[in-house]
Amino acid sequence: MDLGFDIFRTLDDGTPLWIKQVASLDDGKKHLEALMSAAPGEYFIRDASTGEIVLKWGAIPPA
């Protein structure tokens, strides 16, 4: 069963904050682009069917 994809923002303390569910990974990427322009931060997309994180976006590498 295809459950779509969940978009999360990673808060400063590392806690994931659920943002929205989308039907496809392409929809998720489009939504992330809008989120990043409005509120830059660290986000990820999780496949709701498998629980696998399929994309991380906006992560700042450690110094």
N, CA, C, O and CB atoms as a CASP TS submission, in Angstrom:
PFRMAT TS
TARGET T0000
AUTHOR 0000-0000-0000
METHOD Language model
MODEL 1
PARENT N/A
ATOM      1  N   MET     1       0.838  -1.177   0.000  1.00  0.00           N
ATOM      2  CA  MET     1       0.000   0.000   0.000  1.00  0.00           C
ATOM      3  C   MET     1       0.885   1.243   0.000  1.00  0.00           C
ATOM      4  O   MET     1       1.819   1.342   0.796  1.00  0.00           O
ATOM      5  CB  MET     1      -0.955  -0.004   1.215  1.00  0.00           C
ATOM      6  N   ASP     2       0.596   2.185  -0.886  1.00  0.00           N
ATOM      7  CA  ASP     2       1.361   3.422  -0.989  1.00  0.00           C
ATOM      8  C   ASP     2       0.747   4.464  -0.064  1.00  0.00           C
ATOM      9  O   ASP     2      -0.400   4.872  -0.249  1.00  0.00           O
ATOM     10  CB  ASP     2       1.397   3.935  -2.454  1.00  0.00           C
ATOM     11  N   LEU     3       1.509   4.888   0.923  1.00  0.00           N
ATOM     12  CA  LEU     3       1.023   5.867   1.893  1.00  0.00           C
ATOM     13  C   LEU     3       1.530   7.274   1.622  1.00  0.00           C
ATOM     14  O   LEU     3       1.226   8.196   2.379  1.00  0.00           O
ATOM     15  CB  LEU     3       1.423   5.453   3.277  1.00  0.00           C
ATOM     16  N   GLY     4       2.297   7.451   0.553  1.00  0.00           N
ATOM     17  CA  GLY     4       2.815   8.771   0.215  1.00  0.00           C
ATOM     18  C   GLY     4       4.084   9.080   0.987  1.00  0.00           C
ATOM     19  O   GLY     4       4.807   8.176   1.407  1.00  0.00           O
ATOM     20  N   PHE     5       4.346  10.364   1.167  1.00  0.00           N
ATOM     21  CA  PHE     5       5.578  10.834   1.789  1.00  0.00           C
ATOM     22  C   PHE     5       5.251  11.906   2.815  1.00  0.00           C
ATOM     23  O   PHE     5       4.346  12.717   2.616  1.00  0.00           O
ATOM     24  CB  PHE     5       6.561  11.376   0.729  1.00  0.00           C
ATOM     25  N   ASP     6       5.992  11.903   3.908  1.00  0.00           N
ATOM     26  CA  ASP     6       5.821  12.896   4.973  1.00  0.00           C
ATOM     27  C   ASP     6       6.998  13.861   4.949  1.00  0.00           C
ATOM     28  O   ASP     6       8.145  13.454   4.769  1.00  0.00           O
ATOM     29  CB  ASP     6       5.700  12.210   6.369  1.00  0.00           C
ATOM     30  N   ILE     7       6.700  15.142   5.131  1.00  0.00           N
ATOM     31  CA  ILE     7       7.722  16.174   5.189  1.00  0.00           C
ATOM     32  C   ILE     7       7.872  16.602   6.647  1.00  0.00           C
ATOM     33  O   ILE     7       6.889  16.871   7.338  1.00  0.00           O
ATOM     34  CB  ILE     7       7.360  17.392   4.268  1.00  0.00           C
ATOM     35  N   PHE     8       9.122  16.658   7.094  1.00  0.00           N
ATOM     36  CA  PHE     8       9.434  17.065   8.456  1.00  0.00           C
ATOM     37  C   PHE     8      10.462  18.181   8.443  1.00  0.00           C
ATOM     38  O   PHE     8      11.256  18.305   7.511  1.00  0.00           O
ATOM     39  CB  PHE     8       9.945  15.876   9.278  1.00  0.00           C
ATOM     40  N   ARG     9      10.435  18.985   9.486  1.00  0.00           N
ATOM     41  CA  ARG     9      11.510  19.951   9.755  1.00  0.00           C
ATOM     42  C   ARG     9      12.226  19.467  10.999  1.00  0.00           C
ATOM     43  O   ARG     9      11.587  19.036  11.959  1.00  0.00           O
ATOM     44  CB  ARG     9      10.957  21.429   9.941  1.00  0.00           C
ATOM     45  N   THR    10      13.556  19.533  10.991  1.00  0.00           N
ATOM     46  CA  THR    10      14.329  19.174  12.170  1.00  0.00           C
ATOM     47  C   THR    10      14.523  20.430  13.009  1.00  0.00           C
ATOM     48  O   THR    10      15.136  21.398  12.560  1.00  0.00           O
ATOM     49  CB  THR    10      15.701  18.536  11.780  1.00  0.00           C
ATOM     50  N   LEU    11      14.000  20.407  14.226  1.00  0.00           N
ATOM     51  CA  LEU    11      14.130  21.554  15.121  1.00  0.00           C
ATOM     52  C   LEU    11      15.554  21.644  15.659  1.00  0.00           C
ATOM     53  O   LEU    11      16.342  20.710  15.511  1.00  0.00           O
ATOM     54  CB  LEU    11      13.121  21.454  16.282  1.00  0.00           C
ATOM     55  N   ASP    12      15.879  22.773  16.284  1.00  0.00           N
ATOM     56  CA  ASP    12      17.230  23.016  16.779  1.00  0.00           C
ATOM     57  C   ASP    12      17.700  21.949  17.758  1.00  0.00           C
ATOM     58  O   ASP    12      18.894  21.659  17.831  1.00  0.00           O
ATOM     59  CB  ASP    12      17.298  24.366  17.438  1.00  0.00           C
ATOM     60  N   ASP    13      16.776  21.364  18.509  1.00  0.00           N
ATOM     61  CA  ASP    13      17.161  20.328  19.476  1.00  0.00           C
ATOM     62  C   ASP    13      17.195  18.925  18.868  1.00  0.00           C
ATOM     63  O   ASP    13      17.407  17.942  19.578  1.00  0.00           O
ATOM     64  CB  ASP    13      16.205  20.343  20.648  1.00  0.00           C
ATOM     65  N   GLY    14      16.982  18.836  17.534  1.00  0.00           N
ATOM     66  CA  GLY    14      17.027  17.554  16.840  1.00  0.00           C
ATOM     67  C   GLY    14      15.686  16.853  16.723  1.00  0.00           C
ATOM     68  O   GLY    14      15.596  15.805  16.083  1.00  0.00           O
ATOM     69  N   THR    15      14.656  17.399  17.320  1.00  0.00           N
ATOM     70  CA  THR    15      13.321  16.809  17.273  1.00  0.00           C
ATOM     71  C   THR    15      12.698  17.031  15.896  1.00  0.00           C
ATOM     72  O   THR    15      12.727  18.150  15.385  1.00  0.00           O
ATOM     73  CB  THR    15      12.421  17.409  18.378  1.00  0.00           C
ATOM     74  N   PRO    16      12.130  15.977  15.281  1.00  0.00           N
ATOM     75  CA  PRO    16      11.444  16.172  13.997  1.00  0.00           C
ATOM     76  C   PRO    16      10.044  16.757  14.209  1.00  0.00           C
ATOM     77  O   PRO    16       9.311  16.329  15.100  1.00  0.00           O
ATOM     78  CB  PRO    16      11.350  14.834  13.227  1.00  0.00           C
ATOM     79  N   LEU    17       9.691  17.729  13.387  1.00  0.00           N
ATOM     80  CA  LEU    17       8.365  18.353  13.416  1.00  0.00           C
ATOM     81  C   LEU    17       7.664  18.023  12.109  1.00  0.00           C
ATOM     82  O   LEU    17       8.116  18.437  11.041  1.00  0.00           O
ATOM     83  CB  LEU    17       8.461  19.909  13.630  1.00  0.00           C
ATOM     84  N   TRP    18       6.560  17.279  12.183  1.00  0.00           N
ATOM     85  CA  TRP    18       5.823  16.905  10.979  1.00  0.00           C
ATOM     86  C   TRP    18       5.200  18.150  10.371  1.00  0.00           C
ATOM     87  O   TRP    18       4.598  18.957  11.079  1.00  0.00           O
ATOM     88  CB  TRP    18       4.734  15.844  11.294  1.00  0.00           C
ATOM     89  N   ILE    19       5.344  18.309   9.051  1.00  0.00           N
ATOM     90  CA  ILE    19       4.811  19.470   8.334  1.00  0.00           C
ATOM     91  C   ILE    19       3.588  19.084   7.507  1.00  0.00           C
ATOM     92  O   ILE    19       2.530  19.704   7.622  1.00  0.00           O
ATOM     93  CB  ILE    19       5.890  20.082   7.426  1.00  0.00           C
ATOM     94  N   LYS    20       3.742  18.051   6.669  1.00  0.00           N
ATOM     95  CA  LYS    20       2.685  17.760   5.707  1.00  0.00           C
ATOM     96  C   LYS    20       2.919  16.398   5.072  1.00  0.00           C
ATOM     97  O   LYS    20       4.052  15.923   4.997  1.00  0.00           O
ATOM     98  CB  LYS    20       2.614  18.853   4.624  1.00  0.00           C
ATOM     99  N   GLN    21       1.840  15.775   4.615  1.00  0.00           N
ATOM    100  CA  GLN    21       1.937  14.561   3.809  1.00  0.00           C
ATOM    101  C   GLN    21       1.642  14.924   2.358  1.00  0.00           C
ATOM    102  O   GLN    21       0.743  15.715   2.071  1.00  0.00           O
ATOM    103  CB  GLN    21       0.954  13.454   4.323  1.00  0.00           C
ATOM    104  N   VAL    22       2.418  14.331   1.447  1.00  0.00           N
ATOM    105  CA  VAL    22       2.232  14.563   0.009  1.00  0.00           C
ATOM    106  C   VAL    22       2.143  13.214  -0.692  1.00  0.00           C
ATOM    107  O   VAL    22       2.556  12.189  -0.150  1.00  0.00           O
ATOM    108  CB  VAL    22       3.400  15.425  -0.588  1.00  0.00           C
ATOM    109  N   ALA    23       1.604  13.231  -1.891  1.00  0.00           N
ATOM    110  CA  ALA    23       1.371  11.982  -2.627  1.00  0.00           C
ATOM    111  C   ALA    23       2.622  11.418  -3.271  1.00  0.00           C
ATOM    112  O   ALA    23       2.768  10.201  -3.386  1.00  0.00           O
ATOM    113  CB  ALA    23       0.335  12.201  -3.683  1.00  0.00           C
ATOM    114  N   SER    24       3.537  12.302  -3.699  1.00  0.00           N
ATOM    115  CA  SER    24       4.715  11.820  -4.435  1.00  0.00           C
ATOM    116  C   SER    24       5.973  12.536  -3.965  1.00  0.00           C
ATOM    117  O   SER    24       5.909  13.591  -3.333  1.00  0.00           O
ATOM    118  CB  SER    24       4.528  12.022  -5.953  1.00  0.00           C
ATOM    119  N   LEU    25       7.107  11.945  -4.284  1.00  0.00           N
ATOM    120  CA  LEU    25       8.384  12.567  -3.943  1.00  0.00           C
ATOM    121  C   LEU    25       8.554  13.877  -4.696  1.00  0.00           C
ATOM    122  O   LEU    25       9.096  14.836  -4.147  1.00  0.00           O
ATOM    123  CB  LEU    25       9.552  11.618  -4.254  1.00  0.00           C
ATOM    124  N   ASP    26       8.105  13.935  -5.933  1.00  0.00           N
ATOM    125  CA  ASP    26       8.181  15.190  -6.702  1.00  0.00           C
ATOM    126  C   ASP    26       7.372  16.297  -6.027  1.00  0.00           C
ATOM    127  O   ASP    26       7.827  17.438  -5.943  1.00  0.00           O
ATOM    128  CB  ASP    26       7.671  14.972  -8.145  1.00  0.00           C
ATOM    129  N   ASP    27       6.170  15.961  -5.543  1.00  0.00           N
ATOM    130  CA  ASP    27       5.366  16.944  -4.807  1.00  0.00           C
ATOM    131  C   ASP    27       6.103  17.409  -3.557  1.00  0.00           C
ATOM    132  O   ASP    27       6.074  18.590  -3.210  1.00  0.00           O
ATOM    133  CB  ASP    27       3.995  16.349  -4.425  1.00  0.00           C
ATOM    134  N   GLY    28       6.765  16.467  -2.885  1.00  0.00           N
ATOM    135  CA  GLY    28       7.525  16.804  -1.688  1.00  0.00           C
ATOM    136  C   GLY    28       8.664  17.761  -1.980  1.00  0.00           C
ATOM    137  O   GLY    28       8.891  18.709  -1.229  1.00  0.00           O
ATOM    138  N   LYS    29       9.381  17.518  -3.066  1.00  0.00           N
ATOM    139  CA  LYS    29      10.496  18.390  -3.443  1.00  0.00           C
ATOM    140  C   LYS    29       9.995  19.801  -3.744  1.00  0.00           C
ATOM    141  O   LYS    29      10.621  20.781  -3.339  1.00  0.00           O
ATOM    142  CB  LYS    29      11.243  17.815  -4.665  1.00  0.00           C
ATOM    143  N   LYS    30       8.876  19.909  -4.450  1.00  0.00           N
ATOM    144  CA  LYS    30       8.308  21.225  -4.759  1.00  0.00           C
ATOM    145  C   LYS    30       7.908  21.959  -3.479  1.00  0.00           C
ATOM    146  O   LYS    30       8.137  23.161  -3.341  1.00  0.00           O
ATOM    147  CB  LYS    30       7.088  21.080  -5.692  1.00  0.00           C
ATOM    148  N   HIS    31       7.307  21.219  -2.550  1.00  0.00           N
ATOM    149  CA  HIS    31       6.897  21.829  -1.288  1.00  0.00           C
ATOM    150  C   HIS    31       8.123  22.266  -0.475  1.00  0.00           C
ATOM    151  O   HIS    31       8.108  23.324   0.155  1.00  0.00           O
ATOM    152  CB  HIS    31       6.034  20.844  -0.470  1.00  0.00           C
ATOM    153  N   LEU    32       9.178  21.450  -0.493  1.00  0.00           N
ATOM    154  CA  LEU    32      10.402  21.814   0.228  1.00  0.00           C
ATOM    155  C   LEU    32      11.036  23.075  -0.334  1.00  0.00           C
ATOM    156  O   LEU    32      11.550  23.894   0.428  1.00  0.00           O
ATOM    157  CB  LEU    32      11.402  20.672   0.177  1.00  0.00           C
ATOM    158  N   GLU    33      11.013  23.248  -1.638  1.00  0.00           N
ATOM    159  CA  GLU    33      11.565  24.465  -2.234  1.00  0.00           C
ATOM    160  C   GLU    33      10.845  25.694  -1.697  1.00  0.00           C
ATOM    161  O   GLU    33      11.480  26.698  -1.373  1.00  0.00           O
ATOM    162  CB  GLU    33      11.459  24.415  -3.768  1.00  0.00           C
ATOM    163  N   ALA    34       9.531  25.616  -1.603  1.00  0.00           N
ATOM    164  CA  ALA    34       8.752  26.732  -1.070  1.00  0.00           C
ATOM    165  C   ALA    34       9.062  26.952   0.408  1.00  0.00           C
ATOM    166  O   ALA    34       9.208  28.091   0.853  1.00  0.00           O
ATOM    167  CB  ALA    34       7.247  26.480  -1.266  1.00  0.00           C
ATOM    168  N   LEU    35       9.162  25.864   1.167  1.00  0.00           N
ATOM    169  CA  LEU    35       9.478  25.981   2.595  1.00  0.00           C
ATOM    170  C   LEU    35      10.847  26.614   2.812  1.00  0.00           C
ATOM    171  O   LEU    35      11.008  27.487   3.665  1.00  0.00           O
ATOM    172  CB  LEU    35       9.429  24.604   3.266  1.00  0.00           C
ATOM    173  N   MET    36      11.832  26.169   2.034  1.00  0.00           N
ATOM    174  CA  MET    36      13.195  26.677   2.200  1.00  0.00           C
ATOM    175  C   MET    36      13.292  28.168   1.890  1.00  0.00           C
ATOM    176  O   MET    36      14.084  28.882   2.505  1.00  0.00           O
ATOM    177  CB  MET    36      14.153  25.904   1.306  1.00  0.00           C
ATOM    178  N   SER    37      12.493  28.635   0.943  1.00  0.00           N
ATOM    179  CA  SER    37      12.542  30.065   0.624  1.00  0.00           C
ATOM    180  C   SER    37      11.844  30.897   1.695  1.00  0.00           C
ATOM    181  O   SER    37      12.223  32.042   1.936  1.00  0.00           O
ATOM    182  CB  SER    37      11.900  30.329  -0.742  1.00  0.00           C
ATOM    183  N   ALA    38      10.831  30.330   2.335  1.00  0.00           N
ATOM    184  CA  ALA    38      10.089  31.058   3.366  1.00  0.00           C
ATOM    185  C   ALA    38      10.712  30.904   4.755  1.00  0.00           C
ATOM    186  O   ALA    38      10.724  31.852   5.540  1.00  0.00           O
ATOM    187  CB  ALA    38       8.649  30.580   3.399  1.00  0.00           C
ATOM    188  N   ALA    39      11.224  29.722   5.054  1.00  0.00           N
ATOM    189  CA  ALA    39      11.770  29.441   6.384  1.00  0.00           C
ATOM    190  C   ALA    39      12.947  28.478   6.257  1.00  0.00           C
ATOM    191  O   ALA    39      12.778  27.273   6.439  1.00  0.00           O
ATOM    192  CB  ALA    39      10.677  28.850   7.323  1.00  0.00           C
ATOM    193  N   PRO    40      14.136  28.993   5.948  1.00  0.00           N
ATOM    194  CA  PRO    40      15.294  28.116   5.795  1.00  0.00           C
ATOM    195  C   PRO    40      15.531  27.286   7.049  1.00  0.00           C
ATOM    196  O   PRO    40      15.290  27.736   8.170  1.00  0.00           O
ATOM    197  CB  PRO    40      16.540  28.935   5.469  1.00  0.00           C
ATOM    198  N   GLY    41      15.999  26.085   6.838  1.00  0.00           N
ATOM    199  CA  GLY    41      16.267  25.179   7.954  1.00  0.00           C
ATOM    200  C   GLY    41      16.610  23.813   7.417  1.00  0.00           C
ATOM    201  O   GLY    41      16.905  23.652   6.233  1.00  0.00           O
ATOM    202  N   GLU    42      16.571  22.829   8.294  1.00  0.00           N
ATOM    203  CA  GLU    42      16.854  21.455   7.907  1.00  0.00           C
ATOM    204  C   GLU    42      15.531  20.702   7.810  1.00  0.00           C
ATOM    205  O   GLU    42      14.740  20.687   8.754  1.00  0.00           O
ATOM    206  CB  GLU    42      17.823  20.768   8.925  1.00  0.00           C
ATOM    207  N   TYR    43      15.304  20.083   6.665  1.00  0.00           N
ATOM    208  CA  TYR    43      14.076  19.340   6.398  1.00  0.00           C
ATOM    209  C   TYR    43      14.415  17.950   5.884  1.00  0.00           C
ATOM    210  O   TYR    43      15.519  17.710   5.395  1.00  0.00           O
ATOM    211  CB  TYR    43      13.189  20.091   5.382  1.00  0.00           C
ATOM    212  N   PHE    44      13.460  17.039   5.999  1.00  0.00           N
ATOM    213  CA  PHE    44      13.630  15.733   5.372  1.00  0.00           C
ATOM    214  C   PHE    44      12.288  15.178   4.933  1.00  0.00           C
ATOM    215  O   PHE    44      11.235  15.554   5.446  1.00  0.00           O
ATOM    216  CB  PHE    44      14.320  14.757   6.330  1.00  0.00           C
ATOM    217  N   ILE    45      12.358  14.273   3.967  1.00  0.00           N
ATOM    218  CA  ILE    45      11.167  13.596   3.460  1.00  0.00           C
ATOM    219  C   ILE    45      11.301  12.121   3.792  1.00  0.00           C
ATOM    220  O   ILE    45      12.336  11.505   3.539  1.00  0.00           O
ATOM    221  CB  ILE    45      10.984  13.819   1.916  1.00  0.00           C
ATOM    222  N   ARG    46      10.233  11.559   4.366  1.00  0.00           N
ATOM    223  CA  ARG    46      10.208  10.159   4.759  1.00  0.00           C
ATOM    224  C   ARG    46       9.149   9.426   3.951  1.00  0.00           C
ATOM    225  O   ARG    46       8.028   9.910   3.800  1.00  0.00           O
ATOM    226  CB  ARG    46       9.937  10.014   6.273  1.00  0.00           C
ATOM    227  N   ASP    47       9.505   8.272   3.437  1.00  0.00           N
ATOM    228  CA  ASP    47       8.545   7.408   2.750  1.00  0.00           C
ATOM    229  C   ASP    47       7.642   6.817   3.827  1.00  0.00           C
ATOM    230  O   ASP    47       8.104   6.047   4.669  1.00  0.00           O
ATOM    231  CB  ASP    47       9.266   6.272   1.900  1.00  0.00           C
ATOM    232  N   ALA    48       6.370   7.168   3.806  1.00  0.00           N
ATOM    233  CA  ALA    48       5.445   6.722   4.846  1.00  0.00           C
ATOM    234  C   ALA    48       5.193   5.216   4.793  1.00  0.00           C
ATOM    235  O   ALA    48       4.802   4.625   5.800  1.00  0.00           O
ATOM    236  CB  ALA    48       4.130   7.463   4.718  1.00  0.00           C
ATOM    237  N   SER    49       5.407   4.596   3.655  1.00  0.00           N
ATOM    238  CA  SER    49       5.198   3.149   3.533  1.00  0.00           C
ATOM    239  C   SER    49       6.315   2.347   4.183  1.00  0.00           C
ATOM    240  O   SER    49       6.068   1.297   4.777  1.00  0.00           O
ATOM    241  CB  SER    49       5.081   2.762   2.072  1.00  0.00           C
ATOM    242  N   THR    50       7.550   2.845   4.071  1.00  0.00           N
ATOM    243  CA  THR    50       8.701   2.083   4.559  1.00  0.00           C
ATOM    244  C   THR    50       9.350   2.695   5.803  1.00  0.00           C
ATOM    245  O   THR    50      10.082   2.013   6.521  1.00  0.00           O
ATOM    246  CB  THR    50       9.731   1.970   3.466  1.00  0.00           C
ATOM    247  N   GLY    51       9.085   3.971   6.057  1.00  0.00           N
ATOM    248  CA  GLY    51       9.728   4.663   7.165  1.00  0.00           C
ATOM    249  C   GLY    51      11.126   5.167   6.826  1.00  0.00           C
ATOM    250  O   GLY    51      11.794   5.759   7.674  1.00  0.00           O
ATOM    251  N   GLU    52      11.572   4.940   5.602  1.00  0.00           N
ATOM    252  CA  GLU    52      12.914   5.337   5.167  1.00  0.00           C
ATOM    253  C   GLU    52      12.962   6.831   4.842  1.00  0.00           C
ATOM    254  O   GLU    52      12.071   7.365   4.181  1.00  0.00           O
ATOM    255  CB  GLU    52      13.346   4.512   3.938  1.00  0.00           C
ATOM    256  N   ILE    53      14.016   7.492   5.318  1.00  0.00           N
ATOM    257  CA  ILE    53      14.247   8.886   4.932  1.00  0.00           C
ATOM    258  C   ILE    53      14.851   8.869   3.538  1.00  0.00           C
ATOM    259  O   ILE    53      15.927   8.312   3.319  1.00  0.00           O
ATOM    260  CB  ILE    53      15.188   9.636   5.960  1.00  0.00           C
ATOM    261  N   VAL    54      14.144   9.486   2.598  1.00  0.00           N
ATOM    262  CA  VAL    54      14.559   9.424   1.196  1.00  0.00           C
ATOM    263  C   VAL    54      15.246  10.700   0.725  1.00  0.00           C
ATOM    264  O   VAL    54      15.873  10.702  -0.335  1.00  0.00           O
ATOM    265  CB  VAL    54      13.366   9.146   0.321  1.00  0.00           C
ATOM    266  N   LEU    55      15.141  11.791   1.496  1.00  0.00           N
ATOM    267  CA  LEU    55      15.773  13.038   1.089  1.00  0.00           C
ATOM    268  C   LEU    55      15.975  13.915   2.312  1.00  0.00           C
ATOM    269  O   LEU    55      15.062  14.087   3.119  1.00  0.00           O
ATOM    270  CB  LEU    55      14.926  13.770   0.022  1.00  0.00           C
ATOM    271  N   LYS    56      17.175  14.469   2.448  1.00  0.00           N
ATOM    272  CA  LYS    56      17.452  15.493   3.468  1.00  0.00           C
ATOM    273  C   LYS    56      17.833  16.756   2.727  1.00  0.00           C
ATOM    274  O   LYS    56      18.552  16.720   1.729  1.00  0.00           O
ATOM    275  CB  LYS    56      18.595  15.046   4.471  1.00  0.00           C
ATOM    276  N   TRP    57      17.339  17.870   3.232  1.00  0.00           N
ATOM    277  CA  TRP    57      17.564  19.125   2.530  1.00  0.00           C
ATOM    278  C   TRP    57      17.834  20.240   3.540  1.00  0.00           C
ATOM    279  O   TRP    57      17.130  20.378   4.540  1.00  0.00           O
ATOM    280  CB  TRP    57      16.353  19.478   1.636  1.00  0.00           C
ATOM    281  N   GLY    58      18.864  21.027   3.254  1.00  0.00           N
ATOM    282  CA  GLY    58      19.144  22.188   4.072  1.00  0.00           C
ATOM    283  C   GLY    58      20.028  21.913   5.270  1.00  0.00           C
ATOM    284  O   GLY    58      20.235  22.802   6.096  1.00  0.00           O
ATOM    285  N   ALA    59      20.557  20.699   5.387  1.00  0.00           N
ATOM    286  CA  ALA    59      21.421  20.386   6.513  1.00  0.00           C
ATOM    287  C   ALA    59      22.734  21.155   6.393  1.00  0.00           C
ATOM    288  O   ALA    59      23.316  21.255   5.313  1.00  0.00           O
ATOM    289  CB  ALA    59      21.686  18.871   6.591  1.00  0.00           C
ATOM    290  N   ILE    60      23.178  21.687   7.504  1.00  0.00           N
ATOM    291  CA  ILE    60      24.445  22.397   7.538  1.00  0.00           C
ATOM    292  C   ILE    60      25.502  21.425   8.059  1.00  0.00           C
ATOM    293  O   ILE    60      25.376  20.918   9.174  1.00  0.00           O
ATOM    294  CB  ILE    60      24.357  23.690   8.430  1.00  0.00           C
ATOM    295  N   PRO    61      26.536  21.161   7.271  1.00  0.00           N
ATOM    296  CA  PRO    61      27.553  20.210   7.730  1.00  0.00           C
ATOM    297  C   PRO    61      28.288  20.741   8.953  1.00  0.00           C
ATOM    298  O   PRO    61      28.518  21.945   9.065  1.00  0.00           O
ATOM    299  CB  PRO    61      28.554  19.912   6.606  1.00  0.00           C
ATOM    300  N   PRO    62      28.657  19.854   9.869  1.00  0.00           N
ATOM    301  CA  PRO    62      29.389  20.304  11.060  1.00  0.00           C
ATOM    302  C   PRO    62      30.752  20.880  10.678  1.00  0.00           C
ATOM    303  O   PRO    62      31.372  20.451   9.705  1.00  0.00           O
ATOM    304  CB  PRO    62      29.567  19.139  12.055  1.00  0.00           C
ATOM    305  N   ALA    63      31.203  21.855  11.459  1.00  0.00           N
ATOM    306  CA  ALA    63      32.486  22.516  11.179  1.00  0.00           C
ATOM    307  C   ALA    63      33.642  21.661  11.642  1.00  0.00           C
ATOM    308  O   ALA    63      34.799  22.053  11.491  1.00  0.00           O
ATOM    309  CB  ALA    63      32.551  23.890  11.855  1.00  0.00           C
TER
END
